[in-house]
Amino acid sequence: GIIILDFIDMIEPDHRLAVQETLKRALENDHARTKVCEVSGLGLVEMTRKRTRESLEHILCEVCPTCSGRGTVKTAETVCYEIFREVTREARQYNAKQMLVIAASLVVDRLREEDSTSLAELQEFIGVPLRLQTDVHYLPEQYDIVLM
């Protein structure tokens, strides 16, 4: 990365050079590849440092199991829409007598409450009863549709 050191308020040029030399000496033992440029007319020192090992975050952290490192998860509403689309696709492709939707409790609760009218309309449209089942081990975006 690039690091800019501000020596603008340091009036004495000898002091700037002394600080720069001290910085260079201190970096001689640094395991990373570094380069320190001369003090500019504005009193700025540009320095580059190449990382040679993984970041501390990468060493101490792991990818979020819920979002797989994206930083966001789909809302229950979005997952419900995905379920509706997949149920419709499955109903067109296969001749099931019944379908079982297994999902996280947040999603199943939404299907039973806010989306209950849409769920009833979907069942009527496809002509197949839909059963809902909660699985406490499912993540919010995870669901399965079982044809019966």
C-alpha positions in Angstrom: 0.0 0.0 0.0 0.9 3.6 -0.2 1.5 5.7 2.9 1.9 9.5 2.9 3.7 11.0 5.9 3.0 14.7 6.5 5.9 16.8 7.6 4.4 20.1 6.4 4.7 21.8 9.8 8.3 20.7 10.3 10.1 23.9 9.3 13.7 22.8 9.6 14.9 20.8 6.5 17.6 19.1 8.7 14.9 17.8 11.0 12.9 16.4 8.0 16.0 14.6 6.7 16.8 13.2 10.2 13.2 11.8 10.5 13.4 10.4 7.0 16.7 8.7 7.8 15.4 7.3 11.1 12.4 5.9 9.2 14.6 4.3 6.6 16.8 2.7 9.3 13.7 1.4 11.2 12.3 -0.2 8.0 15.5 -2.1 7.3 14.4 -4.9 9.5 10.8 -4.9 8.2 10.0 -8.2 6.5 7.8 -6.4 3.9 9.4 -4.8 0.8 9.4 -1.1 1.4 10.4 2.1 -0.4 10.7 5.5 1.1 10.8 8.5 -1.3 12.5 11.8 -0.7 10.7 14.6 1.1 8.7 16.7 -1.4 8.6 20.4 -1.6 5.4 20.3 0.4 7.0 18.4 3.2 5.4 15.0 2.3 7.1 11.7 2.3 5.7 9.0 0.1 6.3 5.4 1.2 5.2 2.1 -0.3 5.0 -1.2 1.6 4.3 -4.6 0.0 2.4 -7.0 2.2 4.2 -10.4 2.4 1.6 -12.4 4.4 -2.1 -12.6 4.7 -4.0 -9.8 6.4 -4.8 -10.0 10.0 -8.5 -10.1 9.2 -7.9 -13.1 6.9 -5.9 -14.9 9.7 -8.4 -14.2 12.5 -11.7 -14.3 10.7 -13.6 -16.8 8.5 -16.3 -16.4 5.9 -19.8 -15.8 7.3 -21.7 -19.1 7.0 -25.0 -17.2 6.5 -24.0 -15.0 3.6 -20.9 -16.8 2.3 -18.9 -13.6 2.6 -21.2 -11.4 0.5 -22.1 -9.2 3.5 -25.8 -9.4 2.9 -28.6 -12.0 3.2 -31.8 -12.2 1.3 -34.9 -11.1 3.1 -37.6 -13.6 4.0 -39.8 -11.9 1.5 -37.3 -12.5 -1.3 -36.8 -16.1 -0.3 -40.6 -16.6 -0.4 -40.7 -15.2 -4.0 -38.0 -17.6 -4.9 -40.0 -20.5 -3.4 -43.1 -19.4 -5.3 -41.2 -19.4 -8.6 -39.6 -22.7 -8.0 -42.9 -24.3 -6.9 -44.4 -23.1 -10.2 -41.5 -24.5 -12.2 -41.7 -27.8 -10.4 -45.4 -28.1 -10.9 -45.1 -27.5 -14.6 -42.3 -30.0 -15.0 -43.5 -32.9 -12.7 -46.8 -34.4 -11.8 -46.7 -34.3 -8.0 -49.7 -35.1 -5.9 -48.4 -32.8 -3.1 -45.4 -30.6 -2.4 -43.5 -30.0 0.8 -41.6 -26.8 1.4 -38.9 -27.0 4.0 -37.4 -23.7 5.1 -36.1 -21.7 8.0 -38.8 -20.6 10.6 -38.5 -17.0 9.5 -39.5 -17.9 5.9 -42.2 -20.5 6.9 -43.7 -17.9 9.3 -43.9 -15.4 6.5 -45.5 -17.9 4.2 -48.1 -18.7 6.8 -48.8 -15.1 7.7 -48.0 -12.2 5.4 -47.9 -14.4 2.2 -50.8 -16.7 3.1 -53.1 -15.3 0.5 -50.4 -15.6 -2.2 -49.7 -19.1 -1.0 -53.4 -20.1 -1.3 -53.5 -18.5 -4.8 -50.4 -20.5 -5.8 -51.9 -23.8 -4.6 -55.1 -23.1 -6.6 -53.1 -22.1 -9.7 -50.9 -25.3 -9.7 -53.7 -27.6 -8.4 -51.4 -29.2 -5.9 -51.5 -28.8 -2.1 -48.4 -27.3 -0.4 -47.3 -28.3 3.0 -44.9 -26.2 5.0 -42.3 -27.5 7.4 -39.8 -25.6 9.5 -36.2 -26.8 9.9 -34.3 -25.2 12.7 -31.0 -26.1 11.0 -31.8 -24.2 7.8 -30.2 -20.8 7.2 -32.6 -18.0 6.2 -31.8 -18.4 2.5 -32.0 -22.2 2.5 -35.0 -24.1 1.5 -36.0 -27.4 -0.2 -39.1 -28.4 -2.2 -40.0 -32.1 -1.9 -42.3 -33.6 -4.5 -44.7 -36.2 -3.1 
